[in-house]
Amino acid sequence: MIKNDKQVVGALRGLETREWPNGAQVEFRDVDFNLLTFEEQIMVDITTDIMVGPHGAGLMHNIFMPDRAVLIELHIDGSNANQHFHNLARWQGRKYIAKVMKNPIDTNDLTSTISAVIGSMDLNSH
């Protein structure tokens, strides 16, 4: 569990209001896959360009994301014992970023990482 979940969500929502040199339009979604039908989960996946989350089974959804998508796995307080999601992302040919963080999350550090990813995305690729 992320100790400062509300602050993280607020910081990530703040990315929606920024203007990006590459023309990106950010729509942040705070998703709990447990509350969605399978069809709804897949619709979220195929319309997600950047998935960010703590190490856990929910990151398995990265296999349904678009080719240009990026997976950012948060290794919180030492949760980096295996490479499951790294391998799945790489096998799919998509970019993977492991971010080691302490809990509570440093929102400035996290938004900086995500901002760099957004700014570097090629919005013309599919």
Secondary structure by P-SEA (a helix, b strand, c coil): cccaaaaaaaaaaaacccccccbbbbbbbbcccccccaaaaaaaaaacccccccccccccccccccccbbbbbbbccccccccaaaaaaaaacbbbbbbbbccccaaaaaaaaaaaaaaacccccc
